[in-house]
Amino acid sequence: MMGSPIVMILLLLFFSTVLGVVASCYRFDSKKEILDSLPRRTLTFALVVAGFAVIAYVLSATVLMPTA
Amino acid sequence: MTTQDLAPCESTRAQIASTVWFSVLIPGLGHLLQKQRGWALFWFVTSQFLLISGFYLADFSQLDYGSPLGIGGNTIIYFLIPESGNFLSTQIFARMYDSIESGGRYPTEIPWRNLGYIMSAMSGFCGIFSAAHAAGMLSRSSASSSHAKTLLNPGSAALLSFMLPGLGHYKTGRKFKGVLLGGSIMALFIVGMMLGDWADFDRQRHSYYWVGQMCMGGSGWLTALMSEPAKFTSVMPYQDVGLLFTTAAGFFNIVASLDAFHRAEHDILILEPSNDISE
């Protein structure tokens, strides 16, 4: 069953934020350093996953489509 | 030297490495080698009680989720996670008993199966954290500063963070970090369970994801117990996402535990006169 793309994007952002928190907390110990590095880590992960999703979608709709 | 470079001295590191190996082999053995008989007895009895009770309650059906690894038909080790954290006892039981769903019985016919799985898994984690506790004791006892000896054992900090995400950080004075880390991991786990309708925490359904979910520690074990009666009533659109979230939350909790150990050990090492970081 396919979920809504909007919900999937929101879930990806949520997961990316938690991953960003864990990565930043593992790297740094002070509140300022953690909060400063959090947006960059969150966005990097979300964009990389979204990029892979776009590549997978394009491939599945073109060369990997069984009926193409 | 920066704070990132701090590490125990060479001889202490060698002692820690051997203590960890002995503790995973038999929980409590690492403490016994340090002449900590009380702690040795505590870790040994707790881990063996959990393993034996868990195996009996689930009628040894845990063995269906592992596999023998060896060369030329000779089994060298039985690969069963997370029970293998209590290594030697798990290997002995795997050679003494056989399962294949407990002699062909349908799994639901074993009434205490879920509790048995949780208890035997707890035993494995007990073995791993007995190693962390023994290693932390060595780090603390090797410190020359008297103040360092009063600080929280790094192994205890790791165990606290494992049982409740962020608690180890909170107890070592990192309140913001503890709340942020703990709150984030717990939120990920709870959202994941909600997406799976609280019914996707089952060793039989997906045994490897289950190991990740069990890494949530105390909160995960409680959820596993309470959600046992829950069953799927329909196909959930985000069920797979939920499974990914809960498993990832467990692995993030392990990262948080490692960080709690590292930070608590850092608090001890920074007090050493030889670790002057002002240069």
Interface residues (C-beta under 8 A of the other chain):
Chain A: M1 M2 G3 S4 V7 M8 L11 F14 F15 T17 V18 L19 V21 V22 C25 Y26 D29 K31 I34
Chain B: R174 F176 K177 L180 L181 S184 I185 A187 L188 V191 V235 M236 P237 Y238 V241 L244 F245 A248 A249 F252 V255 A256 L258 D259 R263
